[in-house]
Amino acid sequence: MRALSMVLLVTLASGVAFAASPSGTAAEALLVRIGNEGGREVLRDLWEHEPDFERVLAGVESGDATWLSVASALRQFSDAGGSLSLDYAVARALPRAPERVLGLVGHGFALQRICTSPFIEPEAGVAEAYKKQVLVALSGINSPTLVPLARECSARIAAETAGQGTASH
């Protein structure tokens, strides 16, 4: 119990409201915080506390709908490194939740930024495995509104040279 109290105290003292709220997940708590404090402030705070920002990116990469909402809410306030990090996290969610990810196009994310290899100098085989997973995931999309986006996304990813890293941003 004492250890839990210390963790809560440290979390509250740091000003980083990252712990899950009693009524929901960490992603839901961040959405509430963005609504209360503003996305710019929350993103700045996360950026200054790199482990917390990394946890956000990992949540986004999971493809969970609430984490993708967090990404969308933060993306409008990001620039440079923050934007690239969010774009890559959303791109990494593509094999897990292709419909949700493509649903973000036009809502803070551009197709050319998320339909790319989200790796900088990946280990051998990583980019190739990602490419295969994404192409399989995109081929399963049946929604009439998303099929054109899935085709364009597939074409972009298929055209990338294996192991190239990033597309032009």
C-alpha positions as CSV (number, residue, x, y, z in Angstrom):
1,M,0.0,0.0,0.0
2,R,2.9,2.4,0.8
3,A,4.5,1.7,-2.6
4,L,1.2,2.5,-4.3
5,S,0.9,5.7,-2.4
6,M,4.4,6.7,-3.4
7,V,3.7,6.0,-7.1
8,L,0.5,8.1,-7.0
9,L,2.4,10.9,-5.2
10,V,5.2,10.9,-7.7
11,T,2.7,10.9,-10.6
12,L,0.7,13.8,-9.1
13,A,3.8,15.7,-8.2
14,S,5.3,15.5,-11.7
15,G,2.1,17.1,-13.1
16,V,1.8,14.3,-15.6
17,A,-1.7,12.9,-15.4
18,F,-0.9,9.7,-17.1
19,A,-2.3,7.2,-14.6
20,A,-5.6,5.6,-15.5
21,S,-8.6,7.4,-14.0
22,P,-10.8,5.4,-11.7
23,S,-13.5,5.3,-14.3
24,G,-11.4,4.5,-17.4
25,T,-8.1,3.9,-19.1
26,A,-5.0,6.0,-19.4
27,A,-6.1,7.0,-22.9
28,E,-9.5,8.2,-21.6
29,A,-7.7,10.1,-18.9
30,L,-5.5,11.8,-21.5
31,L,-8.5,12.8,-23.6
32,V,-10.1,14.3,-20.5
33,R,-6.9,16.1,-19.7
34,I,-6.6,17.4,-23.3
35,G,-10.2,18.7,-23.0
36,N,-9.5,20.4,-19.7
37,E,-5.9,21.8,-20.3
38,G,-5.7,21.9,-24.1
39,G,-3.8,19.7,-26.5
40,R,-0.8,22.0,-26.8
41,E,-0.2,22.0,-23.0
42,V,-0.6,18.2,-22.7
43,L,1.6,17.5,-25.7
44,R,4.3,19.8,-24.4
45,D,4.1,18.1,-21.0
46,L,4.3,14.6,-22.6
47,W,7.2,15.7,-24.8
48,E,9.1,16.9,-21.7
49,H,8.5,13.6,-20.0
50,E,9.8,11.2,-22.6
51,P,8.8,7.9,-20.9
52,D,5.2,9.1,-20.8
53,F,5.3,10.2,-24.4
54,E,6.7,6.7,-25.3
55,R,3.8,5.1,-23.4
56,V,1.4,7.2,-25.4
57,L,3.1,6.1,-28.7
58,A,2.9,2.5,-27.6
59,G,-0.8,2.9,-26.9
60,V,-1.4,4.4,-30.3
61,E,0.6,1.6,-32.0
62,S,-1.8,-0.9,-30.4
63,G,-4.5,0.3,-32.7
64,D,-7.0,0.8,-29.8
65,A,-9.7,3.2,-30.8
66,T,-9.3,5.4,-27.7
67,W,-5.5,5.6,-28.2
68,L,-6.0,6.6,-31.9
69,S,-8.4,9.3,-30.6
70,V,-5.6,10.6,-28.4
71,A,-3.2,10.6,-31.4
72,S,-5.7,12.6,-33.4
73,A,-6.3,15.1,-30.6
74,L,-2.6,15.6,-30.1
75,R,-1.6,15.7,-33.8
76,Q,-3.2,19.0,-34.4
77,F,-0.8,20.6,-31.9
78,S,2.4,18.8,-32.8
79,D,5.3,19.9,-35.0
80,A,8.5,18.4,-36.3
81,G,9.6,15.5,-34.1
82,G,6.2,15.2,-32.3
83,S,4.4,15.0,-35.6
84,L,6.7,12.4,-37.0
85,S,6.5,10.3,-33.8
86,L,2.7,10.4,-33.9
87,D,2.6,9.7,-37.7
88,Y,4.9,6.7,-37.2
89,A,2.9,5.4,-34.2
90,V,-0.3,5.5,-36.3
91,A,1.4,3.9,-39.2
92,R,2.6,1.1,-36.9
93,A,-1.1,0.6,-35.9
94,L,-2.0,0.0,-39.5
95,P,-1.5,-3.8,-39.5
96,R,-3.6,-4.1,-36.3
97,A,-6.4,-1.8,-37.1
98,P,-6.5,-0.8,-40.7
99,E,-10.0,0.6,-40.8
100,R,-9.5,2.7,-37.7
101,V,-6.2,4.1,-39.0
102,L,-7.6,4.9,-42.4
103,G,-10.5,6.6,-40.7
104,L,-8.0,9.1,-39.3
105,V,-7.1,10.3,-42.8
106,G,-8.4,13.9,-43.0
107,H,-8.7,14.0,-39.2
108,G,-5.2,15.1,-38.4
109,F,-3.4,12.6,-40.5
110,A,-2.5,12.5,-44.1
111,L,-2.4,9.3,-46.2
112,Q,1.2,9.9,-47.4
113,R,2.4,10.3,-43.8
114,I,0.9,7.0,-42.4
115,C,1.1,4.8,-45.5
116,T,4.9,4.5,-45.3
117,S,7.5,2.4,-43.6
118,P,7.5,3.9,-40.1
119,F,11.1,3.0,-39.4
120,I,14.4,4.8,-39.4
121,E,17.2,2.4,-40.1
122,P,15.3,-0.8,-39.1
123,E,16.9,-4.1,-38.4
124,A,17.1,-6.5,-41.3
125,G,13.7,-7.8,-42.2
126,V,11.6,-5.5,-40.0
127,A,10.5,-3.2,-42.8
128,E,9.8,-6.1,-45.1
129,A,7.7,-7.9,-42.4
130,Y,5.8,-4.7,-41.7
131,K,5.1,-4.2,-45.4
132,K,3.7,-7.8,-45.8
133,Q,1.5,-7.4,-42.7
134,V,0.1,-4.1,-43.8
135,L,-0.6,-5.3,-47.3
136,V,-2.5,-8.3,-45.9
137,A,-4.4,-6.1,-43.5
138,L,-5.4,-3.5,-46.1
139,S,-6.5,-6.2,-48.6
140,G,-9.2,-7.3,-46.0
141,I,-10.9,-3.9,-46.0
142,N,-14.4,-4.1,-47.4
143,S,-16.0,-0.7,-46.4
144,P,-16.9,1.1,-49.6
145,T,-15.7,4.4,-48.1
146,L,-12.3,3.0,-47.1
147,V,-11.6,0.7,-50.1
148,P,-10.2,3.6,-52.2
149,L,-8.0,4.7,-49.3
150,A,-6.8,1.1,-48.7
151,R,-5.9,0.8,-52.4
152,E,-3.9,4.0,-52.4
153,C,-2.2,3.1,-49.1
154,S,-1.3,-0.3,-50.4
155,A,0.1,1.2,-53.6
156,R,2.2,3.6,-51.6
157,I,3.6,0.9,-49.3
158,A,4.2,-1.6,-52.1
159,A,6.1,1.0,-54.0
160,E,8.6,1.7,-51.2
161,T,11.9,0.0,-51.5
162,A,12.3,-2.6,-48.8
163,G,14.5,-1.3,-46.0
164,Q,14.4,2.2,-47.4
165,G,13.1,3.6,-44.1
166,T,11.0,6.7,-44.6
167,A,9.1,8.1,-47.5
168,S,9.4,11.7,-48.3
169,H,7.9,13.9,-45.6
